[in-house]
Amino acid sequence: MTGEEYKKLSLKEFDRAAEKFDDDDPSVYNMCRRDYPDVLAEAVMEPFSDLLDAGCGTGAMLGMFRKDYPDRNYTGVDLSEKMIETATKKHINGIRFVAGDCENLPFAAGSFDVVTCSMSFHHYPNPEKFFMSLHRVLRPGGRFILRDMASNSRVMMWLINHIEVPIANKVMHKGDVHVYSRADMQRLCDASGMQLELYEVRKGFRLHCVVRKPV
C-alpha cells in the first residue's frame, strides 16, 4: 500500500473510534492507556516548559499531564479531526489541540522541549519524515519519548511485521505499518541527526524509547 492508503485506513479506524475512545471497555485503546504513567515518569525526569503529544487521540494522556503538572504548556496533534473535536470538547484548560499530520508537524522550529508519542508511531508510513519533523520542532537538547510495540525476539518482530500487521490491515482494516527494532530506530536517528539514548522492551511487548536532539 502507499503512504496515503495507510493514512486513510488509520483515519477510518480512529474517526470511528473517536466518540468511544475513552470508554472503560476492555478494548485495545483502554489497554494502551496503561502506558501513560511511564511516559509521564520519563518526561518529568528533566525540566520542561512545552510538551507536544504526537498522535494525541482524545487527549487522555495530556489530561493526566495537565492534572499532575498544571504549570506547563501542552499541545496535542492528531491526524483525525474527529479525535481532535472530541479532545477539544473536554475543555481542558492549558491544552491546545491541533489537527495535523505528524509526518509534517504544523509547528514552528524549536517549539517544544519534549515530544511524546504513545502507540501511534506504528501507523506512520514515512517514519523518516516524522523524525525530520521532530528534529525541526524540538529545541536543542529536547527529547522524544516513544511508547510502541516491540520484542527482543527477531522471530517475533518478523511475525509481527510480516504476518500480524498485514492481517490486521486486510481483515480489520487497520492502518498499521511497522514496528521498529533497535537497529531501525538507530537508522532513523542517524538520518535525522538525533541521538538514541534508550531502547528498552518492557512487559507486554512495550517499547520504551528516548531520543534526543543534540545541543
C-alpha positions in Angstrom: 0.0 0.0 0.0 1.0 3.6 -0.5 1.5 6.0 2.4 -1.8 7.7 1.7 -3.6 4.4 1.7 -2.2 3.6 5.1 -3.3 7.0 6.4 -6.8 6.6 5.0 -7.1 3.3 6.9 -5.9 4.9 10.1 -8.3 7.8 9.7 -11.2 5.5 9.1 -10.3 3.5 12.2 -9.8 6.4 14.5 -12.6 8.6 13.2 -14.9 5.7 14.0 -13.4 5.2 17.5 -13.3 8.9 18.5 -16.5 9.1 20.4 -15.9 5.9 22.4 -12.1 6.1 22.6 -12.1 7.0 26.4 -14.6 4.3 27.4 -13.7 1.8 30.1 -14.4 -1.2 28.0 -11.6 -3.8 27.7 -10.5 -2.5 24.2 -7.0 -2.2 22.9 -7.3 1.5 23.3 -8.1 1.1 27.0 -5.1 -1.2 27.4 -2.8 1.4 25.7 -3.7 3.9 28.5 -1.6 1.8 30.8 1.5 3.3 29.0 0.7 6.8 30.1 2.3 6.8 33.6 5.6 5.6 32.2 5.6 8.3 29.6 4.9 10.9 32.3 7.6 9.5 34.6 10.1 9.8 31.8 9.1 13.3 30.8 9.5 14.8 34.3 13.0 13.4 34.8 14.2 16.7 33.3 12.7 20.2 33.5 10.4 21.2 30.5 8.0 24.0 29.7 6.4 23.0 26.4 5.3 19.5 25.5 3.8 18.1 22.4 1.9 14.8 22.2 2.1 13.4 18.7 -0.9 11.2 17.9 -2.7 12.5 20.9 -6.1 11.0 20.2 -8.7 12.4 22.5 -6.1 14.0 24.8 -6.3 11.5 27.7 -2.6 11.4 28.3 -2.3 15.2 28.1 -5.1 15.5 30.6 -3.1 13.3 33.0 0.0 15.5 32.5 -2.0 18.7 33.0 -3.6 17.4 36.2 -0.2 16.5 37.8 1.9 19.3 36.3 -0.5 22.3 35.6 2.2 24.9 35.2 3.4 23.6 31.8 2.2 24.2 28.3 0.7 21.3 26.4 -0.2 20.7 22.8 -1.7 17.7 21.1 -1.7 16.9 17.4 -3.6 14.1 15.6 -4.4 13.2 12.0 -8.0 12.5 12.9 -10.1 15.7 13.1 -12.8 13.8 14.9 -10.3 12.8 17.6 -9.3 16.5 17.9 -13.0 17.5 18.1 -13.6 15.0 20.9 -10.5 16.3 22.7 -11.5 19.9 22.4 -15.0 19.2 23.8 -13.3 18.3 27.1 -12.4 22.0 27.6 -9.2 21.2 29.4 -7.5 24.5 30.3 -3.9 24.8 29.3 -4.0 22.2 26.4 -4.1 23.2 22.7 -5.3 20.6 20.3 -4.4 20.7 16.6 -5.5 18.5 13.6 -2.4 17.7 11.6 -0.1 15.1 10.1 2.7 14.0 12.4 5.0 13.4 9.4 4.8 17.2 8.8 4.2 18.7 12.3 2.4 22.0 11.9 4.5 24.0 14.4 7.4 26.4 14.3 11.0 25.3 14.6 12.2 24.9 18.2 8.7 25.0 19.7 9.0 22.1 22.3 11.2 20.7 25.0 9.6 17.3 24.8 7.6 15.4 22.2 5.8 12.3 23.3 4.1 9.6 21.2 2.2 6.6 22.7 1.1 3.8 20.5 0.8 5.9 17.3 4.2 5.6 15.7 3.5 2.2 14.1 0.8 3.9 12.0 3.3 6.3 10.2 4.1 5.2 6.7 7.1 7.6 6.4 8.9 7.4 9.8 11.9 9.3 8.4 9.7 12.3 7.6 8.4 12.2 11.2 11.9 12.1 12.6 13.0 15.1 10.5 9.9 16.9 11.7 10.8 16.0 15.2 14.3 17.4 14.8 12.8 20.7 13.5 10.2 21.3 16.3 12.4 20.2 19.2 14.7 22.7 20.9 18.4 21.8 21.2 18.7 19.1 23.9 15.0 18.3 23.6 13.7 14.8 24.0 11.4 12.5 22.1 9.7 9.8 24.3 8.2 6.9 22.5 5.9 4.1 23.6 5.0 1.5 21.0 5.1 -2.2 20.3 8.4 -4.3 20.1 10.0 -7.5 21.0 13.6 -8.6 21.8 13.0 -11.6 19.7 13.9 -11.2 16.0 11.5 -14.0 15.2 8.6 -12.3 17.0 9.4 -9.0 15.3 9.3 -10.7 11.9 6.0 -12.3 12.7 4.5 -9.0 13.8 5.7 -7.2 10.7 5.1 -9.9 8.1 2.0 -11.7 9.5 0.2 -9.8 12.2 0.3 -6.3 10.6 -0.8 -7.4 7.1 -3.6 -9.5 8.5 -4.8 -6.5 10.7 -4.8 -4.3 7.7 -6.6 -6.7 5.4 -9.1 -8.2 7.8 -9.6 -5.5 10.4 -8.9 -2.5 8.1 -6.3 -1.0 10.4 -3.6 1.3 9.2 -0.7 -0.4 11.0 2.6 -0.1 9.1 5.6 -1.4 11.0 7.1 -2.0 14.4 10.7 -1.0 14.9 13.9 -2.7 16.2 16.8 -1.0 17.9 18.6 -1.0 14.5 15.6 0.6 12.8 15.5 3.3 15.4 19.2 3.9 15.2 19.0 4.4 11.5 16.1 6.9 11.8 18.2 8.8 14.4 21.3 8.8 12.3 19.4 10.0 9.2 17.7 12.9 11.1 20.7 14.0 13.3 19.1 12.7 16.5 20.7 10.6 19.3 19.2 7.3 20.5 19.5 7.3 24.3 17.3 4.4 25.3 15.7 1.5 23.6 14.1 -0.9 26.1 11.4 -3.6 25.6 9.3 -3.8 28.7 6.5 -6.0 29.9 3.7 -6.6 27.4 5.8 -6.1 24.3 6.0 -2.4 25.1 8.8 -0.4 23.6 10.1 2.4 25.8 12.4 4.7 23.8 14.1 8.0 24.4 15.7 10.1 21.6 17.4 13.4 22.0 18.1 16.3 19.7 21.8 17.3 20.2 22.6 20.7 21.8 
